[in-house]
């Protein structure tokens, strides 16, 4: 699995970050996301910390769930 971090700037003080599979054609259901980060650095630091955690889980053989699966929303 190839995961990647995306950080996007919305407006003056709003940053969004998510982690998704590189091969996923739809960016609407990531494995993790953070919204309303106050800076690019904050969004990137949060995403990198979560990427490490997700990587550790995959090494253990755990299944990674997407955000909508966790919240019980059918995709």
Residue pairs with C-beta under 8 A, 6 or more apart in sequence:
1 21
1 58
1 64
2 21
2 22
2 23
3 19
3 20
3 21
3 22
3 31
3 51
3 54
3 55
4 19
4 20
4 21
4 22
5 17
5 18
5 19
5 44
5 47
5 48
5 51
6 17
6 18
6 19
6 20
6 27
7 15
7 16
7 17
7 40
7 43
7 44
7 47
8 15
8 16
8 17
9 15
9 16
9 40
10 16
13 38
14 35
14 36
14 37
15 36
15 37
15 38
15 39
15 40
15 42
15 43
16 33
16 34
16 35
16 36
16 37
16 43
17 33
17 34
17 37
17 43
17 44
17 46
17 47
18 27
18 30
18 31
18 32
18 33
18 34
18 47
19 30
19 31
19 32
19 33
19 47
19 50
19 51
19 54
20 27
20 29
20 30
20 31
21 31
29 66
29 67
29 68
29 75
30 66
30 67
31 54
31 64
31 65
31 66
31 67
32 47
32 50
32 54
32 67
33 67
34 43
34 46
34 47
34 50
37 43
37 46
54 64
57 64
58 64
66 75
68 74
68 75
69 75
